[in-house]
Amino acid sequence: MQKTTKPTALIQQASLSTLAQIEIERMILAGEISAGTKLNEASLAEMLGVSRGPVREAFRSLEETGLVRQEKNCGVYVRQISIEEADDIYEIREALDELVGRKLAKTITAVQLKELRSMVDKMEKLAEKKNVSSYSLLNLEFHDVLVKMTGNEKLLTTYRRLVKELNLYRRNSLEQQGTLPISIHEHREIVELIAAGNADAAGNMMRQHVIDSRQRMHKSHQAINVVN
C-alpha cells in the first residue's frame, strides 16, 4: 500500500516553499544574489533552515515569475536581462502605466490620494538625504500601489512580473546626478493629475514617466560603456 502524506505535512511543506521563495526572491531583487549566479540548492536550504524540497519548489515558482532559469543537467541560474530585453519591457510598461493613470483618474478616492501623497513626501525626504537605495525601493512600492489601486488583479500580476524582470537589469539610473529631484516632480505631477480627474493628462504623464526612465537607463548604460 502506497504511503500517503498527511494534510498537515502538505500544508507545512507548501508554507516552507512559499517562505523560501519569498526570501530567495528578496535576495535577488535586492542584488544580494547577482544576475547570472548559479543557485546552490543545498547551500540555500542550509541558510534558510529548511530541507532541499521547499527550495526546489521555490525554484520552480521563481522560474514561473521569470526570475530564474533552469538549464538541463546544469542547474538553476538567476536570469540575466539584456538592455534589448529591458527595452521591450519598458515598451510594454508604457502602455500599462498609461492605462493605470487613465483608470485611477476616474476612480481614485480621497483615502487613496492621501496614501499616495504621503508616499511622495517620504520619497522627497529620502531624496534630500541622497538615500538612493531606500528611495529606489519606495519608488517601486509607489508604482506597485498605483497599479494595485486599479483593482485589476490581472493587470497587477502582469505588471509585477515585468518590474521584477526589469530589476534584473541592474543599472541604477537614479544614481545619475540631478535625477532624484526630477523623479519627485514627476511623481507629484502624476498624483495631482489623477486627483484632478484628468484621465488623458494622467495617462499621458504616466506614459512619459516610463519613457523618461527608459532614456535614463540608456544614458546610464552609455556612461558605463564609456568607463569600461
VOMARLUM-878985 format. One record per residue: residue in three letters; y negated, x negated, z negated of N, C-alpha, C, O in turn; chain; residue number from 1. Coordinates in pm, whole numbers, padded with zeros to 5 digits, m for minus. Atoms other than C-alpha are relative to their C-alpha. Layout:
BEGIN
 rest    nyy    nxx    nzz   cayy   caxx   cazz    cyy    cxx    czz    oyy    oxx    ozz kette  nr
  ala      Y      X      Z      Y      X      Z      Y      X      Z      Y      X      Z     A NUM
...
***
This chain:
BEGIN
 rest    nyy    nxx    nzz   cayy   caxx   cazz    cyy    cxx    czz    oyy    oxx    ozz kette  nr
  met  00121 m00085  00000  00000  00000  00000 m00126 m00088  00000 m00137 m00183 m00077     A   1
  gln  00122  00080 m00013 m00340 m00134  00101 m00092  00019 m00121 m00116  00131 m00165     A   2
  lys  00090 m00003  00116 m00570 m00222 m00186 m00138  00051  00042 m00193  00006  00142     A   3
  thr  00131 m00056 m00033 m00893 m00022 m00188 m00105 m00054 m00095 m00077 m00084 m00212     A   4
  thr  00110  00047  00082 m01230 m00136 m00314 m00064  00117 m00074 m00091  00221 m00014     A   5
  lys  00060 m00108  00080 m01378  00071 m00597 m00142  00027  00048 m00211 m00066  00089     A   6
  pro  00136 m00035 m00043 m01701  00261 m00511 m00107 m00083 m00070 m00204 m00124 m00006     A   7
  thr  00101  00078  00073 m01892  00075 m00785 m00009 m00142  00053 m00117 m00202  00059     A   8
  ala m00001  00136 m00056 m01783 m00258 m00636 m00072 m00003  00134 m00143 m00099  00165     A   9
  leu  00068 m00008 m00130 m01905 m00147 m00292 m00151  00007 m00019 m00227 m00058  00054     A  10
  ile  00144 m00014  00028 m02242 m00047 m00436 m00058 m00133 m00046 m00166 m00173 m00004     A  11
  gln  00047  00129  00050 m02271 m00378 m00619 m00010 m00101  00114 m00107 m00176  00122     A  12
  gln m00001  00091 m00114 m02180 m00572 m00304 m00118  00026  00092 m00184 m00067  00139     A  13
  ala  00111 m00038 m00087 m02436 m00377 m00099 m00133 m00040 m00063 m00224 m00086  00006     A  14
  ser  00124  00035  00070 m02704 m00433 m00363 m00025 m00149  00005 m00138 m00193  00027     A  15
  leu  00014  00146 m00003 m02637 m00807 m00374 m00039 m00050  00138 m00121 m00141  00150     A  16
  ser  00034  00043 m00137 m02652 m00840  00005 m00145  00035  00032 m00214 m00040  00101     A  17
  thr  00140 m00040 m00021 m02982 m00649  00008 m00095 m00096 m00070 m00195 m00138 m00012     A  18
  leu  00084  00093  00076 m03128 m00872 m00262  00000 m00138  00067 m00103 m00205  00073     A  19
  ala m00008  00128 m00070 m03003 m01180 m00075 m00085  00002  00126 m00154 m00095  00157     A  20
  gln  00079 m00014 m00122 m03162 m01053  00246 m00149 m00009 m00031 m00224 m00079  00038     A  21
  ile  00142 m00001  00037 m03496 m00989  00075 m00049 m00140 m00034 m00157 m00180  00009     A  22
  glu  00042  00133  00043 m03508 m01337 m00079  00001 m00100  00115 m00091 m00181  00129     A  23
  ile m00006  00092 m00115 m03398 m01524  00234 m00114  00030  00097 m00177 m00061  00151     A  24
  glu  00110 m00039 m00088 m03649 m01326  00441 m00132 m00049 m00056 m00217 m00099  00018     A  25
  arg  00124  00047  00062 m03924 m01409  00190 m00018 m00150  00023 m00128 m00195  00056     A  26
  met  00009  00145 m00018 m03844 m01780  00214 m00033 m00037  00144 m00107 m00133  00169     A  27
  ile  00028  00026 m00142 m03850 m01768  00594 m00146  00030  00032 m00216 m00051  00093     A  28
  leu  00137 m00042 m00033 m04179 m01577  00617 m00105 m00083 m00074 m00217 m00098 m00026     A  29
  ala  00094  00084  00076 m04340 m01798  00351 m00001 m00143  00050 m00082 m00225  00006     A  30
  gly m00005  00134 m00055 m04244 m02106  00550  00080 m00097 m00084  00083 m00217 m00055     A  31
  glu m00083  00087  00084 m04014 m02239  00277  00125 m00044  00077  00180 m00151  00051     A  32
  ile m00107  00037 m00092 m03739 m02237  00540 m00063  00003  00140 m00106  00108  00187     A  33
  ser  00071  00012 m00127 m03879 m02359  00872  00078  00060  00117  00201  00069  00113     A  34
  ala m00062 m00048 m00123 m03812 m02211  01215  00087 m00110  00058  00048 m00227  00060     A  35
  gly m00093  00096 m00057 m03512 m02379  01377  00099 m00056 m00100  00194 m00122 m00062     A  36
  thr m00088  00053  00104 m03347 m02461  01043  00136  00071  00002  00145  00193  00017     A  37
  lys m00133 m00059  00012 m02972 m02411  01016  00019  00046 m00144 m00007 m00029 m00238     A  38
  leu m00018 m00057  00133 m02890 m02184  00721  00141 m00030 m00051  00239 m00002  00018     A  39
  asn m00128  00034  00060 m02613 m02304  00491  00044  00113 m00094 m00017  00135 m00199     A  40
  glu m00049 m00117  00075 m02415 m02006  00361  00034 m00036 m00144 m00006  00035 m00237     A  41
  ala m00044  00040  00133 m02264 m02191  00065 m00118 m00039 m00089 m00123 m00001 m00206     A  42
  ser  00117  00045  00077 m02592 m02352 m00047 m00087  00117 m00043 m00133  00123 m00157     A  43
  leu  00082 m00117  00033 m02784 m02024 m00029  00070  00088 m00104  00005  00142 m00194     A  44
  ala m00075 m00080  00097 m02508 m01843 m00218 m00014 m00059 m00140 m00034  00013 m00237     A  45
  glu  00014  00068  00130 m02524 m02103 m00496 m00141  00015 m00055 m00160  00041 m00174     A  46
  met  00138 m00011  00043 m02903 m02093 m00508 m00035  00140 m00049 m00108  00156 m00147     A  47
  leu  00029 m00139  00034 m02913 m01712 m00523  00092  00053 m00109  00069  00163 m00161     A  48
  gly m00091 m00041  00105 m02628 m01693 m00773  00091  00114  00040  00124  00200 m00042     A  49
  val m00091 m00104 m00049 m02405 m01473 m00557  00115 m00067  00075  00112 m00188  00100     A  50
  ser m00108  00054 m00080 m02080 m01515 m00365 m00046 m00011  00145 m00157  00031  00178     A  51
  arg  00040  00020 m00139 m02084 m01602  00005 m00002  00130  00080 m00071  00139  00182     A  52
  gly m00005 m00129 m00069 m02006 m01242  00108 m00137  00065  00019 m00174  00098  00132     A  53
  pro  00134 m00060 m00014 m02353 m01098  00032 m00093 m00080  00090 m00175 m00023  00162     A  54
  val  00085  00084 m00086 m02519 m01395  00204  00038  00021  00146 m00049  00027  00233     A  55
  arg m00047 m00023 m00136 m02304 m01340  00512 m00053  00134  00053 m00095  00145  00168     A  56
  glu  00053 m00132 m00039 m02407 m00972  00517 m00151 m00008  00022 m00205  00056  00112     A  57
  ala  00146  00017 m00015 m02770 m01075  00470 m00033 m00063  00134 m00130 m00025  00198     A  58
  phe  00021  00064 m00130 m02742 m01299  00777  00007  00103  00113 m00074  00100  00206     A  59
  arg m00016 m00102 m00104 m02621 m01003  00985 m00124  00089  00006 m00174  00121  00114     A  60
  ser  00119 m00086  00005 m02913 m00789  00869 m00123 m00072  00052 m00205 m00013  00123     A  61
  leu  00115  00078 m00044 m03164 m01066  00931  00004 m00025  00152 m00100 m00037  00216     A  62
  glu m00013  00014 m00145 m03027 m01111  01283 m00050  00127  00068 m00113  00120  00173     A  63
  glu  00045 m00128 m00056 m03093 m00741  01348 m00151  00011 m00003 m00210  00076  00084     A  64
  thr  00146 m00006  00009 m03455 m00785  01237 m00068 m00106  00086 m00190 m00109  00097     A  65
  gly  00057  00100 m00090 m03499 m01080  01474 m00042 m00129 m00066 m00106 m00213 m00002     A  66
  leu  00043  00121  00070 m03550 m01349  01210  00098 m00116  00014  00057 m00232  00008     A  67
  val m00098  00108 m00017 m03226 m01542  01260  00085  00028  00123  00087  00139  00176     A  68
  arg m00093 m00015 m00113 m02978 m01603  01541  00131 m00068 m00037  00132 m00174 m00100     A  69
  gln m00131  00058  00026 m02606 m01668  01517  00055 m00062  00129  00062  00005  00232     A  70
  glu m00060  00069 m00113 m02454 m01924  01752  00148 m00018 m00025  00188 m00073 m00128     A  71
  lys m00145  00006  00015 m02080 m01903  01805  00046 m00143 m00025  00012 m00236  00049     A  72
  asn m00057  00130  00040 m01898 m02191  01634 m00104 m00104 m00042 m00072 m00221 m00060     A  73
  cys  00106  00094  00039 m02232 m02346  01538 m00068  00039 m00132 m00107 m00049 m00210     A  74
  gly  00062 m00045  00123 m02376 m02133  01258 m00118  00092  00022 m00139  00145  00131     A  75
  val  00115 m00090 m00001 m02687 m01933  01175 m00128 m00082 m00011 m00139 m00171 m00096     A  76
  tyr  00126  00074 m00003 m03038 m02058  01252 m00119  00095 m00011 m00114  00208  00037     A  77
  val  00126 m00074 m00002 m03390 m01936  01178 m00055 m00008  00142 m00062 m00116  00200     A  78
  arg  00046 m00002 m00140 m03528 m01829  01515 m00130 m00077  00017 m00214 m00082 m00073     A  79
  gln  00124  00065 m00039 m03798 m02028  01688 m00067  00084  00108 m00002  00126  00204     A  80
  ile  00077 m00081 m00095 m04070 m01839  01874 m00093 m00090  00081 m00171 m00166  00024     A  81
  ser  00089  00079 m00087 m04242 m01999  02172 m00135  00071  00010 m00148  00188 m00024     A  82
  ile  00132 m00062 m00016 m04608 m01938  02246  00006  00110  00106 m00072  00205  00102     A  83
  glu m00015 m00103 m00103 m04495 m01739  02552  00053  00130 m00062  00007  00239 m00027     A  84
  glu m00052 m00120  00066 m04292 m01501  02332 m00103  00058 m00095 m00115  00180 m00107     A  85
  ala  00108 m00047  00088 m04579 m01483  02083 m00101  00081  00081 m00152  00183  00034     A  86
  asp  00091 m00072 m00090 m04800 m01377  02375  00054  00140  00030 m00021  00237  00029     A  87
  asp m00062 m00129 m00029 m04555 m01100  02463 m00012  00096 m00118 m00038  00215 m00101     A  88
  ile  00009 m00083  00120 m04556 m00976  02104 m00143  00049 m00020 m00166  00165 m00053     A  89
  tyr  00141 m00039  00013 m04936 m00977  02091 m00035  00112  00099 m00110  00204  00066     A  90
  glu  00028 m00102 m00102 m04944 m00773  02412  00048  00138 m00046 m00021  00239 m00025     A  91
  ile m00051 m00127  00052 m04727 m00504  02253 m00084  00047 m00118 m00113  00165 m00132     A  92
  arg  00081 m00036  00117 m04930 m00517  01933 m00135  00060  00039 m00186  00147 m00031     A  93
  glu  00128 m00057 m00045 m05249 m00447  02127  00012  00152  00015 m00073  00227 m00032     A  94
  ala m00020 m00143 m00023 m05109 m00109  02231  00029  00075 m00130 m00023  00184 m00152     A  95
  leu m00037 m00066  00125 m04960 m00029  01890 m00121  00013 m00094 m00142  00118 m00155     A  96
  asp  00115 m00004  00090 m05275 m00119  01696 m00105  00099  00048 m00170  00166 m00033     A  97
  glu  00093 m00100 m00052 m05490  00090  01927  00047  00140 m00038 m00034  00225 m00077     A  98
  leu m00056 m00129  00038 m05257  00384  01863 m00025  00029 m00147 m00061  00141 m00184     A  99
  val  00022 m00015  00144 m05285  00327  01486 m00145  00039 m00029 m00171  00131 m00107     A 100
  gly  00142 m00030  00021 m05665  00325  01499 m00036  00142  00040 m00110  00210 m00031     A 101
  arg  00030 m00136 m00048 m05680  00646  01700  00059  00106 m00093 m00006  00206 m00124     A 102
  lys m00066 m00097  00087 m05431  00827  01474 m00072  00010 m00135 m00096  00120 m00184     A 103
  leu  00062 m00001  00132 m05597  00724  01148 m00141  00059  00001 m00184  00121 m00096     A 104
  ala  00135 m00057 m00010 m05944  00822  01269  00005  00152 m00009 m00095  00216 m00045     A 105
  lys m00016 m00145  00003 m05809  01177  01288  00063  00051 m00130  00051  00169 m00164     A 106
  thr m00078 m00048  00115 m05601  01185  00969 m00033 m00068 m00132  00018 m00026 m00236     A 107
  ile  00027  00078  00121 m05746  00936  00716 m00053  00087 m00114 m00130  00180 m00090     A 108
  thr  00046 m00073  00118 m05805  01065  00362 m00095 m00089 m00081 m00102 m00210 m00060     A 109
  ala  00093  00074  00085 m06066  00964  00104  00075 m00103 m00086  00027 m00214 m00107     A 110
  val m00081  00090  00083 m05794  00809 m00114  00044 m00122  00082  00040 m00235  00033     A 111
  gln m00044  00110 m00086 m05664  00601  00176 m00116 m00093  00035 m00099 m00215  00037     A 112
  leu  00117  00082 m00030 m06013  00483  00267 m00038 m00088 m00119 m00076 m00204 m00102     A 113
  lys  00031  00077  00121 m06071  00373 m00092  00095 m00119 m00012  00052 m00229 m00048     A 114
  glu m00099  00108  00007 m05750  00168 m00081 m00031 m00109  00103 m00023 m00228  00073     A 115
  leu  00029  00097 m00105 m05845  00003  00249 m00125 m00082 m00033 m00126 m00204 m00014     A 116
  arg  00124  00071  00035 m06197 m00084  00133  00023 m00097 m00115 m00033 m00207 m00117     A 117
  ser m00033  00088  00112 m06057 m00229 m00189  00074 m00124  00049  00050 m00234 m00001     A 118
  met m00073  00113 m00055 m05821 m00449  00011 m00094 m00096  00072 m00080 m00218  00059     A 119
  val  00095  00086 m00072 m06105 m00577  00230 m00088 m00076 m00099 m00121 m00192 m00076     A 120
  asp  00079  00067  00104 m06310 m00654 m00083  00077 m00119 m00059  00020 m00226 m00080     A 121
  lys m00084  00108  00055 m06020 m00862 m00221  00013 m00113  00102  00011 m00231  00065     A 122
  met m00010  00101 m00105 m05985 m01039  00113 m00128 m00083  00008 m00124 m00203  00031     A 123
  glu  00128  00070 m00006 m06355 m01125  00108 m00011 m00103 m00113 m00062 m00212 m00092     A 124
  lys  00003  00093  00113 m06320 m01285 m00237  00089 m00121  00027  00055 m00234 m00007     A 125
  leu m00091  00110 m00034 m06024 m01491 m00116 m00062 m00089  00107 m00044 m00211  00105     A 126
  ala  00066  00076 m00106 m06224 m01595  00191 m00108 m00090 m00059 m00125 m00205 m00016     A 127
  glu  00105  00078  00064 m06511 m01711 m00031  00058 m00123 m00071 m00006 m00229 m00077     A 128
  lys m00068  00111  00067 m06263 m01929 m00221  00075 m00090  00097  00134 m00191  00059     A 129
  lys m00072  00074 m00105 m06120 m02052  00111  00151 m00008 m00029  00217 m00106  00002     A 130
  asn m00143 m00009  00032 m05776 m01945 m00011  00072  00061  00121  00101  00180  00123     A 131
  val m00057 m00047 m00127 m05620 m01922  00336  00139  00060 m00019  00172  00161  00043     A 132
  ser m00137 m00046  00020 m05264 m01878  00212  00004  00143 m00054  00074  00229  00000     A 133
  ser  00003 m00134  00060 m05337 m01575 m00009 m00069  00100  00092 m00030  00216  00100     A 134
  tyr  00070 m00087 m00095 m05579 m01435  00248  00096  00045  00110  00097  00162  00148     A 135
  ser m00093 m00031 m00108 m05312 m01453  00516  00101  00107 m00042  00130  00198  00035     A 136
  leu m00097 m00097  00050 m05062 m01261  00301 m00064  00138 m00015 m00003  00240  00019     A 137
  leu  00069 m00127  00018 m05318 m00992  00216 m00038  00060  00135 m00041  00182  00152     A 138
  asn  00031 m00044 m00135 m05417 m00974  00582  00121  00073  00061  00106  00179  00122     A 139
  leu m00123 m00063 m00049 m05055 m00896  00674  00022  00135 m00069  00060  00233 m00005     A 140
  glu m00018 m00124  00076 m05040 m00635  00398 m00098  00108  00045 m00063  00225  00054     A 141
  phe  00104 m00094 m00045 m05366 m00474  00516  00044  00071  00127  00034  00193  00137     A 142
  his m00043 m00060 m00127 m05231 m00419  00866  00127  00085 m00018  00143  00188  00047     A 143
  asp m00121 m00077  00029 m04895 m00302  00730 m00037  00135 m00061  00021  00238 m00027     A 144
  val  00045 m00124  00065 m05074 m00044  00513 m00063  00095  00103 m00040  00216  00097     A 145
  leu  00060 m00083 m00104 m05274  00080  00813  00109  00075  00078  00098  00196  00100     A 146
  val m00107 m00063 m00077 m04954  00145  01007  00076  00101 m00086  00112  00209 m00039     A 147
  lys m00071 m00090  00091 m04783  00299  00703 m00076  00132 m00018 m00015  00238 m00031     A 148
  met  00083 m00120  00020 m05075  00543  00666  00009  00100  00115 m00031  00215  00099     A 149
  thr m00016 m00095 m00112 m04998  00695  01007  00113  00099 m00028  00118  00207  00030     A 150
  gly m00113 m00087  00032 m04681  00842  00857  00109 m00001  00106  00203  00078  00099     A 151
  asn m00099  00009 m00108 m04485  00742  01169  00099 m00113 m00033  00067 m00230 m00015     A 152
  glu m00099  00098  00044 m04169  00568  01045  00050 m00088  00113  00072 m00208  00094     A 153
  lys m00046  00078 m00115 m04055  00460  01392 m00102 m00106  00038 m00067 m00220  00069     A 154
  leu  00109  00093 m00030 m04392  00300  01456 m00001 m00112 m00103 m00018 m00229 m00068     A 155
  leu  00002  00099  00107 m04377  00124  01118  00116 m00099  00015  00096 m00220 m00002     A 156
  thr m00117  00087 m00018 m04025 m00012  01181 m00021 m00097  00116  00007 m00216  00103     A 157
  thr  00024  00083 m00118 m04120 m00141  01527 m00107 m00105 m00030 m00093 m00222  00006     A 158
  tyr  00112  00089  00031 m04446 m00292  01401  00045 m00113 m00092  00012 m00230 m00070     A 159
  arg m00043  00101  00097 m04283 m00471  01108  00088 m00106  00065  00076 m00224  00033     A 160
  arg m00086  00097 m00067 m04022 m00632  01330 m00084 m00096  00084 m00060 m00217  00082     A 161
  leu  00085  00085 m00084 m04288 m00760  01570 m00079 m00100 m00084 m00091 m00217 m00047     A 162
  val  00080  00088  00086 m04501 m00901  01288  00086 m00111 m00060  00043 m00226 m00069     A 163
  lys m00090  00101  00057 m04204 m01079  01130  00035 m00105  00106  00036 m00224  00077     A 164
  glu m00031  00095 m00107 m04109 m01234  01463 m00120 m00089  00031 m00106 m00209  00052     A 165
  leu  00122  00076 m00031 m04469 m01337  01528 m00026 m00105 m00107 m00079 m00212 m00078     A 166
  asn  00022  00093  00110 m04479 m01503  01187  00085 m00126  00014  00054 m00229 m00047     A 167
  leu m00083  00117 m00023 m04205 m01739  01305 m00073 m00104  00085 m00040 m00222  00081     A 168
  tyr  00083  00095 m00074 m04462 m01892  01540 m00108 m00046 m00097 m00216  00012 m00103     A 169
  arg  00084  00037  00113 m04624 m02078  01254 m00118 m00086  00045 m00116 m00208  00036     A 170
  arg  00124  00066 m00038 m04971 m02161  01385 m00111  00078 m00068 m00153  00183 m00019     A 171
  asn  00094 m00078  00080 m05223 m02056  01123 m00141 m00009  00056 m00218 m00098  00020     A 172
  ser  00133  00001 m00062 m05530 m01973  01330 m00110  00033 m00100 m00227  00009 m00073     A 173
  leu  00101 m00032  00102 m05702 m01852  01013 m00061 m00126 m00061 m00166 m00119 m00124     A 174
  glu  00051  00125  00054 m05748 m02218  00917 m00114 m00056  00084 m00182 m00150  00041     A 175
  gln  00109  00047 m00084 m05994 m02266  01203 m00133  00027 m00070 m00153  00134 m00129     A 176
  gln  00129 m00010  00067 m06344 m02324  01073 m00078  00123  00049 m00093  00145  00169     A 177
  gly  00081 m00116 m00033 m06552 m02005  01059  00078  00126  00032  00020  00230  00061     A 178
  thr m00082 m00115 m00038 m06258 m01773  01125  00003  00109 m00107 m00001  00227 m00074     A 179
  leu m00012 m00099  00108 m06237 m01604  00783 m00116  00101 m00004 m00090  00220 m00015     A 180
  pro  00110 m00097  00000 m06589 m01450  00788  00008  00097  00118 m00026  00215  00105     A 181
  ile m00015 m00085 m00118 m06522 m01318  01140  00109  00103 m00025  00094  00221  00008     A 182
  ser m00113 m00089  00030 m06190 m01172  01027 m00042  00110 m00097 m00008  00227 m00077     A 183
  ile  00049 m00099  00097 m06355 m01000  00729 m00087  00105  00068 m00071  00225  00046     A 184
  his  00091 m00091 m00072 m06626 m00850  00952  00080  00097  00086  00049  00217  00090     A 185
  glu m00081 m00086 m00086 m06364 m00717  01192  00076  00105 m00080  00087  00221 m00039     A 186
  his m00073 m00094  00085 m06162 m00559  00911 m00092  00110 m00052 m00054  00228 m00054     A 187
  arg  00094 m00100  00050 m06468 m00387  00766 m00039  00098  00111 m00050  00219  00088     A 188
  glu  00038 m00087 m00112 m06565 m00255  01108  00112  00097  00035  00087  00213  00065     A 189
  ile m00115 m00087 m00025 m06215 m00118  01163  00002  00116 m00099  00016  00232 m00060     A 190
  val m00005 m00104  00105 m06223  00069  00831 m00114  00101  00018 m00092  00221  00004     A 191
  glu  00114 m00092 m00011 m06571  00214  00890  00009  00087  00124 m00034  00203  00121     A 192
  leu m00018 m00082 m00121 m06491  00331  01243  00107  00107 m00022  00094  00220  00026     A 193
  ile m00102 m00099  00036 m06178  00501  01111 m00062  00106 m00090 m00038  00226 m00072     A 194
  ala  00065 m00092  00093 m06385  00654  00830 m00093  00097  00072 m00108  00212  00032     A 195
  ala  00092 m00084 m00077 m06634  00787  01086  00072  00102  00086  00009  00192  00142     A 196
  gly m00077 m00095 m00081 m06354  00970  01265 m00013 m00022  00149  00017  00067  00228     A 197
  asn  00020  00032 m00141 m06433  00797  01593  00128 m00062  00056  00148 m00184  00048     A 198
  ala m00132  00045 m00045 m06086  00774  01749 m00009 m00105  00110  00063 m00205  00106     A 199
  asp  00012  00095 m00111 m06194  00595  02068 m00048 m00136 m00049  00009 m00239 m00014     A 200
  ala  00058  00125  00049 m06405  00335  01888  00096 m00072 m00094  00109 m00195 m00089     A 201
  ala m00095  00061  00095 m06146  00278  01613  00117 m00060  00075  00161 m00171  00043     A 202
  gly m00110  00051 m00079 m05867  00237  01865 m00038 m00124  00078  00037 m00222  00081     A 203
  asn  00046  00116 m00078 m06068  00000  02083 m00025 m00121 m00090  00004 m00235 m00051     A 204
  met  00028  00110  00093 m06175 m00205  01780  00130 m00066 m00046  00137 m00188 m00056     A 205
  met m00127  00057  00044 m05816 m00247  01661  00067 m00078  00112  00128 m00182  00087     A 206
  arg m00054  00075 m00114 m05705 m00350  02009 m00072 m00133  00016 m00009 m00236  00036     A 207
  gln  00079  00122 m00016 m05989 m00602  02032  00030 m00100 m00111  00029 m00221 m00088     A 208
  his m00033  00086  00113 m05899 m00738  01688  00127 m00080  00031  00135 m00199 m00001     A 209
  val m00124  00067 m00037 m05550 m00821  01817 m00025 m00101  00112  00029 m00212  00111     A 210
  ile  00034  00090 m00111 m05692 m00972  02138 m00068 m00127 m00054 m00037 m00238 m00011     A 211
  asp  00070  00115  00059 m05922 m01195  01929  00098 m00089 m00077  00086 m00212 m00072     A 212
  ser m00101  00078  00073 m05628 m01302  01709  00085 m00081  00097  00119 m00196  00070     A 213
  arg m00079  00069 m00103 m05432 m01390  02020 m00076 m00119  00057 m00018 m00226  00079     A 214
  gln  00082  00110 m00052 m05719 m01601  02151 m00010 m00114 m00102 m00010 m00231 m00065     A 215
  arg  00005  00103  00104 m05743 m01781  01814  00132 m00078 m00004  00133 m00198 m00029     A 216
  met m00130  00066 m00005 m05371 m01855  01838  00002 m00106  00110  00050 m00217  00089     A 217
  his  00001  00093 m00112 m05422 m02019  02178 m00093 m00118 m00028 m00064 m00232  00010     A 218
  lys  00094  00106  00033 m05720 m02215  02051  00065 m00099 m00097  00049 m00220 m00084     A 219
  ser m00070  00084  00097 m05512 m02343  01759  00109 m00082  00068  00128 m00200  00038     A 220
  his m00108  00067 m00074 m05222 m02429  01993 m00056 m00114  00084  00004 m00221  00089     A 221
  gln  00062  00103 m00083 m05452 m02625  02225 m00047 m00118 m00085 m00035 m00234 m00045     A 222
  ala  00048  00105  00090 m05602 m02816  01932  00114 m00088 m00049  00100 m00210 m00059     A 223
  ile m00117  00073  00047 m05256 m02913  01806  00053 m00090  00113  00092 m00204  00088     A 224
  asn m00049  00079 m00115 m05153 m03031  02155 m00088 m00121  00027 m00039 m00227  00067     A 225
  val  00094  00111 m00021 m05466 m03247  02181  00028 m00110 m00102  00029 m00228 m00070     A 226
  val m00026  00095  00108 m05390 m03409  01845  00130 m00075  00025  00140 m00196  00004     A 227
  asn m00133  00061 m00024 m05026 m03468  01941 m00001 m00082  00129  00102 m00140  00165     A 228
***
